[in-house]
Amino acid sequence: MSGTNINHYATYRPSDLPLITVAIFIPRPTPFLEEFFALIKALNYDKKRMSLFVFNKIPEHQKVVEENFGKMKNEYAKYKTYNDDNERLARQAAA
């Protein structure tokens, strides 16, 4: 990739970017969840071109999920949380 200008994406209009989905699965107690969410929020990608899907099986983490994304859900193209115990169904819903 020698000579490739990775900053050429900065010249695109947000509407030119593809719509992507970021699926986050929390099937068991997870340390450093707040730090992980901070990294997701800091991604250099237009949030209106990003769908966010969060599967959370751990009731203790629900507050962290809501604190990090509940207030920001209108910033994303689509935001969905899935709190059911069935991870297989959640993966199908995220696809």
LOLUM-737987 format. One record per residue: residue number from 1; residue in three letters; x, y, z of N, C-alpha, C in turn. Coordinates in steps of 0.2 Angstrom, whole numbers. Each point is the difference from the previous one (the first is absolute). Layout:
residues N
NUM|ALA|X|Y|Z|X|Y|Z|X|Y|Z
...
END
This chain:
residues 95
1|MET|4|-6|0|-4|6|0|4|6|0
2|SER|6|-1|-2|5|6|0|-3|5|-5
3|GLY|0|7|2|-2|5|-4|-8|1|0
4|THR|-4|-4|4|-7|1|0|-1|5|5
5|ASN|-5|4|-2|-2|6|5|-6|-2|3
6|ILE|1|-2|7|-6|-2|4|-5|5|2
7|ASN|3|7|-1|-5|5|1|-4|2|-5
8|HIS|0|-3|-6|-5|1|-5|-7|-1|2
9|TYR|-2|-3|5|-6|-1|2|-3|6|3
10|ALA|4|5|2|-2|6|3|-3|4|-5
11|THR|1|-1|-6|-4|4|-5|-7|-2|-2
12|TYR|-2|-6|2|-6|-3|-1|-6|4|4
13|ARG|-5|1|-3|-6|2|3|-3|-5|5
14|PRO|-3|1|5|-2|-5|5|-5|-5|-4
15|SER|-4|3|-4|-5|-4|-4|3|-5|-5
16|ASP|7|1|-1|4|-5|-5|2|-6|4
17|LEU|0|1|6|3|-6|4|-5|-6|0
18|PRO|2|-6|0|-5|-5|1|-3|-1|7
19|LEU|-6|-2|0|-3|-1|6|2|-7|3
20|ILE|3|1|6|3|-6|4|-4|-2|6
21|THR|1|-6|2|-3|-2|7|6|-2|4
22|VAL|0|3|6|4|-3|6|-4|-4|5
23|ALA|1|-6|0|-3|-4|5|4|-2|6
24|ILE|-3|1|6|4|-1|6|-4|-5|4
25|PHE|4|-5|2|-4|-6|3|4|0|7
26|ILE|-5|0|5|3|-1|7|-4|-6|3
27|PRO|3|-6|-1|-3|-6|3|2|-2|7
28|ARG|5|3|3|2|-1|6|3|6|4
29|PRO|1|0|6|3|6|3|7|2|-3
30|THR|0|6|-2|6|3|-4|3|6|4
31|PRO|7|-1|1|3|6|3|2|5|-5
32|PHE|1|6|2|2|6|-4|-5|1|-6
33|LEU|-7|-1|2|-5|2|-5|-1|7|-1
34|GLU|1|4|5|0|7|-2|5|3|-4
35|GLU|6|-3|1|6|2|-5|-1|-3|-7
36|PHE|-3|-5|-1|-2|-3|-6|-5|4|-4
37|PHE|-5|2|4|-5|5|-3|3|6|-2
38|ALA|4|3|4|4|6|-2|3|0|-7
39|LEU|3|-6|-1|4|-1|-6|-5|0|-6
40|ILE|-6|-4|1|-5|0|-5|-3|7|-2
41|LYS|-1|4|6|-3|7|-1|5|4|-4
42|ALA|7|-1|1|5|4|-3|2|-2|-7
43|LEU|-3|-5|-3|1|-2|-7|0|6|-4
44|ASN|4|0|-5|0|6|-5|-4|-2|-6
45|TYR|-7|0|1|-4|-2|-5|-7|3|2
46|ASP|-3|3|-5|-6|4|1|-6|-5|3
47|LYS|-2|2|6|-5|-4|4|-6|-1|-4
48|LYS|-2|5|-4|-6|-1|-4|0|-5|-6
49|ARG|6|-3|-1|1|-5|-5|2|-7|4
50|MET|-1|0|7|2|-6|4|-7|-2|4
51|SER|-1|-6|-1|-5|-3|4|3|-4|6
52|LEU|-3|1|6|3|-3|6|-5|-5|3
53|PHE|3|-6|1|-4|-6|2|3|-2|7
54|VAL|-3|0|5|3|-3|7|-4|-5|2
55|PHE|3|-6|1|-3|-6|4|3|0|6
56|ASN|-4|0|6|2|0|6|-4|-5|4
57|LYS|4|-5|3|-3|-6|3|1|1|8
58|ILE|4|5|2|2|2|7|-4|6|3
59|PRO|-5|-2|4|-4|6|3|4|5|3
60|GLU|6|-2|3|4|5|4|3|5|-5
61|HIS|1|-2|-7|3|5|-5|-5|4|-3
62|GLN|-7|-1|1|-5|4|-3|1|8|1
63|LYS|2|1|6|1|7|2|5|3|-4
64|VAL|6|-3|-1|6|2|-4|-2|1|-7
65|VAL|-4|-5|-3|-2|1|-7|-4|6|-1
66|GLU|-5|1|5|-5|6|-1|4|6|1
67|GLU|5|1|5|3|6|1|5|2|-6
68|ASN|2|-5|-3|5|1|-6|-4|1|-7
69|PHE|-5|-3|-1|-4|1|-6|-7|2|0
70|GLY|-3|-1|6|-7|2|0|-2|7|-2
71|LYS|5|5|3|-1|7|-2|2|1|-7
72|MET|4|-4|-3|3|2|-7|-4|-4|-5
73|LYS|-5|-4|1|-3|-4|-5|-2|3|-6
74|ASN|-2|7|1|-3|4|-6|6|2|-4
75|GLU|6|-1|2|6|2|-4|2|-5|-5
76|TYR|-3|-6|1|2|-6|-4|-6|-1|-6
77|ALA|2|-3|-5|-5|-1|-5|-5|-5|3
78|LYS|2|-5|4|-5|-4|3|4|-2|6
79|TYR|-4|-1|5|2|-3|7|-5|-5|3
80|LYS|3|-6|1|-4|-5|3|3|-3|5
81|THR|-3|-1|6|2|-5|5|-4|-6|1
82|TYR|3|-5|1|-3|-7|1|2|-3|6
83|ASN|-5|-1|5|2|-2|6|-3|-7|2
84|ASP|-2|-4|-5|-2|-7|0|5|-4|2
85|ASP|-1|-6|3|5|-5|2|2|-4|-7
86|ASN|-3|1|-5|1|-5|-6|5|4|-4
87|GLU|7|-2|0|5|3|-4|-1|-1|-7
88|ARG|-2|-6|-1|-1|-2|-7|-5|4|-4
89|LEU|-5|1|3|-5|5|-3|2|7|0
90|ALA|4|2|4|3|7|0|5|0|-6
91|ARG|4|-5|-1|5|0|-6|-4|1|-6
92|GLN|-6|-4|-1|-4|0|-6|-3|7|-1
93|ALA|-2|3|6|-3|7|0|6|5|-2
94|ALA|6|-1|2|5|5|-2|2|-1|-7
95|ALA|-1|-5|-3|3|-1|-7|-4|3|-5
END
